[in-house]
Structure formats: structure tokens, C-alpha cells
Amino acid sequence: MSDADPPPRIRLDKWLWHARFFKTRGLSAKLVSGGQVRVNSVKVAKPAHAVTPGDVLTFPQARDVRVVQVLAIGTRRGPAPEARALYEDLDPPEAKPRDIIPRNPGFDGKGRPTKRDRRKLDQNRSDMLD
């Protein structure tokens, strides 16, 4: 590759799908079309926007905001280790404090009782009526 050759490019939605950030290419295209993705701090609204190695992408994923740098252009949607080699995570989600949502507690006067707990409650109620 000479200096006059342009750098390799790929569609933004396709790269997000190759890098396994989204389960389908349609989901990644929907996110980009919604204007929720930034490439080098500029909002992008077209899934066909071309990205090259060195670009920095910012986008929401689940409850996190991901900031990744494109390291390579993938040729296919391969296994996870291959996909992980396509980017560098600039802000890992583990490093951020999260609002921990508690799970439903077991029934001890709070939360929803299980079927077994409901049967015990019904049995106790019938004993109380006698």
C-alpha cells in the first residue's frame, strides 16, 4: 500500500455489527439513524457513514456509554476474540460506578412471594379461620 492509497473504510453500522456491539446489523443501523452515535465527536445520522482505523466512536449500549477507538476494519463477523481485536475500549464499563439495582428479595415480608410461599400463606389463613 503506497502513501497515495486511501485508508480502508467500512460502513459504520457494519463495523459496529462486526465488532459485536449489536446482535444484528439492523439494530446498529437503527441506533446510527437515531443520531445516537458520534464519530470523532461529531453526531452521525447515516448508517453508511464510513469509518477508518483511528476513528473514535461514542454510542450508548445497554446502560453504558461506550467510547471505543477503531483499530482495524473487519472482513467478517467472527468470534468474540477476533471482534475484540477490532477496537480499543477507551472507557471500560467496569471502571465506571454503576447504580446497582437490587434483585427481588426472597419473600420474608417484602417482594413477591414464590408459589411455595403462597401455598404456605393460604394454609396458614385456613388454619386461622378454624
Summary of the structure (lengths in Angstrom):
residues: 130
radius of gyration: 23.9
end to end distance: 89.9
largest distance: 92.8
contacts: 294
relative contact order: 0.13
helix: 30%
strand: 20%
